[in-house]
Amino acid sequence: MKMFNQYDNSTSIYTLLNLAGCTIAYLMLAGSIYYAPVDFSTKGYWAMGILLLTISLINVVKYRFDERSTNDRIRKIEDAKNEKLLSEFVGDK
């Protein structure tokens, strides 16, 4: 159980660093859009592009996480099935 807690701590540190990096990046993007010497409609297109890119990246990460979770679940089921078959084979002798 202790290893699980250590894993959570390291994961939370990485999550915090990624969150800080994303926050700084968005603040810098907002500043560059605000101070850009272009008209308001161009700034709107830039902001929409950033928003849509963010949504797309969130979806990609979510689908990859779901796929990994599904593959892990299938692997665990196959391992349990193989273990049962082995124990039945050894138990018959």
CORURHU-V909939 format. One record per residue. PSI is psi in degrees with one decimal (999 if undefined). Layout:
PSI, PSI
//
This chain:
-31.3, -37.7, -35.8, -41.6, -37.9, -39.0, -40.5, -39.9, -44.4, -36.6, -40.6, -32.8, -45.8, -38.9, -42.2, -42.8, -42.0, -39.7, -42.7, -42.3, -42.6, -41.0, -45.5, -42.3, -43.5, -37.8, -41.0, -40.0, -42.1, -41.7, -41.0, -35.0, -42.1, -43.1, 1.8, 137.1, 55.7, 167.9, 169.0, -34.4, -37.3, -40.6, -37.4, -42.4, -41.6, -44.9, -41.9, -39.3, -43.3, -42.8, -46.2, -36.6, -40.8, -45.8, -42.2, -43.0, -39.1, -42.7, -40.8, -45.7, -42.0, -46.3, -37.1, -39.7, -43.4, -41.4, -42.5, -42.2, -42.3, -44.2, -39.1, -42.1, -43.3, -41.7, -40.9, -39.7, -43.3, -39.4, -42.8, -39.9, -44.8, -39.0, -41.3, -43.0, -42.2, -41.9, -34.6, -39.2, -44.2, -35.4, -25.4, -29.1, 999
//
